[in-house]
Amino acid sequence: MKAIVVDDEPLTSEYIGWLLAQAGVDVIACCTEPKAALELIGRHRPDALFLDIEMPEMSGLTLAERANEGGYEGEIVFITAYPDYAIDAFRVNAQNYLLKPVLEEQMNAALERLDRRRDKRSSQSTAVHSGSRAFASFFGTFSLYLGDNPSPVRWPTAKCSELFAFMLLQGANREISKWVLIEALWKDKSAEKADVNLRSTVSRINRTLRGEGSDIALVSVKNGYRLDRSGVEIKADAFRMESCALDGSRIGADDFERVAAWTSRCERPFLEHFDGEWCERYRLQYGRYLTEVGRKLLGFCEESEYEPQKMLGLADMLLRHEPYVEPIRASALRLREKHEGRAQALAYYLDYAAMLSRELGTEPGEELRAIYRRWALLGQDDH
């Protein structure tokens, strides 16, 4: 194990380094200046950092956050004279903290815990990581699946999940200003508090992904962040929906079953459990994409007379999302007539007309009215 020690008191820094060396740790440096330590961390990438929290130039907490932002992937142990800092230590995912004066037995116990954690993470990485694949689900609860793992990533906080979803929707390798991120996710916080929350959340995201054996990471760029996929192909139900909706071609027999299957899994609202204002734009956007894909599917179904009952269920699902899309309402009306009979279809039309009158003060469009009139006249001729 390689380590760097940072403490503004030279004697304490050297003492901690001595304890580590006695335990067989390769001590790269014992620093008294946090800024110099940051440079060494970036250059040597040690396995562990031993940081004093109470330093005048830069606290150990801030130093740890900046190291994480710079891509540091190792362990962090804080050294403090005040046990109250323990909670703050966990904010930056420190794996341990030691109280001054540090005794040899305490240091050895801390190193044993670090070794166990490193071994566990290594085995998890080998078991979970399966190359360059990931899948994200945006409809319903946002979930990220890595490799062949059937279980989604377990984010430490809801903000981690939300921030990662936001970055993923921005597009590959796009640099996003920290102020854009703060406005979207921490609008109610002061600038200082929001900045701390952002950096802490980025750190937690990266540590979570590393623990899952993934090379995906949020990297600091200029005055913001970029989602670095590191060659990992991230597929998503949202991206699939967008591509199909914007593709000018029609859905044919060869791809109908596949598209119908994944469309039916998009019934739940987009980003269902996030309440940020930023989500509304994407809910509208991907709601329109869902509607367009649904129109393509229903158009093929009506032409080919493919399983009207199944497609009627799809039409009803789409109308729960967008109840006033009349082309889909017309498809649902025709499908209902084929599967349930004309009387049921006419009743369905009248229910819709009543809803429009009650909620919007309007009436169905010309296409729907024409269908109704034709069927109503046919019903009169039957008598």
N, C-alpha and C positions, 0 to 999 in steps of 0.2 A: 504494500500500500504506500502511495506517495501522498504527502501532505504539505500544506502551507499553513503557518501560524501567523496570526495578525493580532497584535496587542500593542497599544501605544506606550506601555511601560516596558522598556528594553529588558529588564531583569525577568519580568513575568513571561515575556515572549520567549526568551532563551530557556527559561525553566520548563515551559510547556514543550518546547522543542526537545529538550533533554529527556523528558518523560516519554515522549513518542519514540525517540531513538532507542531508549532502553527497551521498549516493547517491540523493536524490530521494524519500526516504520521508517521509510526513507523521507526525511524532512528536507524538502526542496529549499525552503527559506523560512526565516523567522523575521517577520516584518513589523515595523512600528508605524508605517504610513499606509493607510488604506488605499490611496490612489496608486502608489507603487505596487501594492499587492494585487490590484486589479490587472495591471499589466502582466505580472508574473502568472496569475491565474489563467489569463488568455493564452499565454505562451506555453505553459507547461501542462495545463489541464490535469491538475492533481486529482487523486481519488477522493480526498477529503480536505475540508477547510476547518480550521479551529480558530474561531473568531471571538475576540472580546466584544461585548455589546457596547460598553460605555467608553467611546472614544470621541474626543472633541472635534476632530476634523470630519469624520464620517462615522456614524454608528455602525456596529456590526450588522444590524438588520438591513440598513441601506446598502452596505457593501454586499451582503448576500443577494439582495434583490437585483443589484446591478450585475453581479456575476451571473445570475440566472438569465437575465435579459441578454447577456453576451453569449449564451449558449453553454454555460457551465452545467455539467451533468453529474457531478460527483456528490458526495455526502457533505452535510454541514453540521458542525457541532459548535454551539455557542458556549462561551465562558463568561460568567457573570458573578458579581457579588450579591445580586438581588434576585431571589427566586420569582419575583413578580414578573420578570421578563419571560418566563417560560411560555406563557400564552402567545406573546408576540413572536417567539421563536417558531412556533408552529405555523404562523402566518406565511413564512417563507419556506415551509416544509423542512425545517431543521429536524434532524433525526435524533438529536440528543442535546442536552445542555449540562454543563458542569458548573458547580458552585466553587468559587474561590474560598480558601486556598485549595487547589486541586491536589488530591492525594494520588499516589501511584496506583492503589487498588481501584479508585474511581476511574482513572484513565484506562486501566486494563479492562474494566467492565464495559466502558464505553466502546472500546475498540472491538471487543467481542460482539457487541450488539451490531456495530457497523459491519463486521465480517459476515454475520448471519444475514443481515439485510442484503448485502452485496451478492451473496451466494443465492439467496432466494430470488432476487431480481434477475440474476443471470439465468437461472433455471426457467423462470417465467418467460423471459425473452426468447429462449430457445424453443419453449413449448408453444408459445402463441404466435410468434412472428413467422409468417409464411410468405415472405417476399414483398411484392409491390402492389397489393390490392387493398382497397377499403371501400365500404359502402355506407352512405349516409341516408337516413330516412327523415324527411322534413314534415311529412303529413302525420299528424298526431304528435306524440312525444318525440322530440329530436333525439336521434340515436345514431351512434357511429359504431360500425362493425369493422374490425381489423382482421385481415387475413381470413383464416378458416374458423375463427372463434365465433361460435353461434350466439354468444352473449355480447351485448353492447358494452362499450367503454363505460365504466362507472366514474363519473366526474365527481370530484370532491365537493363542489358547490354548484348551484344552479347557474350562477354567473359564468362559470367555466364553460358549461354547455352552451349558454347563450352567446358568449363571445366567440366561441369556435364556430357556431352556426352562422353568426354574422360574417366572420371572416371568410368562411367557405362560400357564402353567397356573393362575395365581392369579385370572384373570378381568380384564376390562377395567377400567382406571383404579383398581384396588385398591391402596391404600397398604400396603406391607409393611415392617415394622420391620427395621432393620438387624440386630437381634439374631436375628430369625427366619432371616434370610439367612445369618448367620454360623453359627448352629446347624445349618443344613441343609448348607452347603457347606464350612465351615472349622471344623468341630467340633474338630479335632485341633490347632488353632493357639491361641496365647495371644490374649487379647482385643485387645491392641495390634497384633499381627501380622495377625490376622484382619481387623481394621478397615482396615489398609493394603491388604491383598489385595482386600478388597471394593471400596474406592474405586478402586484401580488397575484392577480388572476392569470396573467400570462405565465408567470412562474409555475403556478399550479398546473396549468394546462400542459406545459412542456414536461413537467415531471411525471404527470399522469401518462402521457403518451410514451415517454421513455420506459416507464414501468411496464407498459403493454408491449414493449419490443418494437415500437414504431419509430421510423425516422422522420415522421411529420412533426413540424414544430412552428411556432410563431417566433420570428426573428426580428430583432430591433433594427430599424433602418431609418437613418436621419431622425425625424421627429415623429416616428410612428412605428408600424409593424407590418410585416408581410407573412402570409402563410406559405411556408416552404414545404412543398410536398416531397422533395428529395427523390423524385422519380416514382413516387407512389401514385398509382392511378386511383383517384377517388371518384367512384360512381355514386349517383344519388337519384332517388325517385323524382326529385324536382328537376334535375338536369335532363332526365329521360323525358319527362313530361314536356319541358320547354322545347326540346329538340323535335319531338313528334308534332307539337302544336304548330311550330314555325315552319316545318317541312311542308312545302306546297303539294306534295304528292298525296294521293288518297291511300287509305288503308285497304290492302288486298287480302285475299284468302290465305296467303303464305304467312302473313304477320298478324292476322286478326286475333288468333287465340292468345298469342304472347302479349299483345298490347292490351287486350281485354282483361287478362289476368292481372297485370300490374296496375292497371287503372282501377280495378275493383278494390285494390288495397290502399287506395288514396281517399277513402271515405272520410276519415277524420280530418278536422280543420288543420290548415297549414300552421306549423309552429304552435300547436294547441296550448301548450303550457307556459308560453312566454307572454308577458303583458306589456312589453315595451312598445312605445309608439312606432318605433322603426319597423316593427313587424307588419303593420297595416299595409304598407306599400307592397310588401311581398305577398301578403295574403290576397290582395286584389290581383296582383300580377299572375300568380300561379293559379288562382281561381279561374282566371280567364283562360289560361293554358289548359286546365282540366276540362273546362267547358268545350274548348275547341277539339280536344282529343275525343271527348264524348260524342260530339257531333259527327266526327269522322266514323267512329265505331257504329253509331246508330244508322248513319247513312248506308254503310256496308250491309248492316243487318237487314234493313228494309229492302235493299236490292236483292239480297240473297235469301231472304226469309230464314235467317239463321236464328234458331232458338229464341222465339219472341218472348218467352217467359223470362229467360235469363237477361235479355236486353231490356226488358221492362224494368227489372230490378236495377240495372245500371242507370236507366233514364231517371228513375225515382231518386237514386242516390245523387245524381248530378243536380236535380232540381232542389234537393235539400240544401245544396251549396248556393245555387243561383235560381231561385224559384220563378223568376220572370223572363228567362231566356226562351223566347217563343219557338224557335226552331226545335229545341229539345222538347218543349211542351207539346209541339205538334207530333213529334216522333212518338212520344209517350202516349198520345191520344190514339194514333194509328195502331201502335202495338197493343194497346189495351183492347181495341176493337177486335184485333185478330185473336187474342188470347182469352179475353173475358166476355166478348160479345158487344154488340152495338149499344144495348141498353146501358151497360156499365160505362161504356165510353162516353155516351151522352151525359150521364150523371157526372162523370169526371170533368167534362167540359163545364157544366153548370156550376160545379163547386169552384172551379178555377175562376170563372167569370164573377162569381160572388166575392171571392177573395180579392180580385182586382178592384172591384167596385168599393169594397169595404176599406181596403188598405191604401189604394192609390187614386181612387175616384175615377177610374178609367175602365175600358172594356178590352177584351182580347183583340189581337190583331186580325187583319183581314184573312190570313191563311187559316187561322183557327175558326173564324166565323164561317168561312166558306165550307170547311169540313163539316161543321155543325149543321149548317143549312142543308147541305147535301144529304147527310144522314137523317136529318129530321124529315125531309121530304120523302126519302126512301121508306121511312117508317110509316108515313101517312099512306104511301102507295100499297104497303103490305096489308093495310086495313081495307 
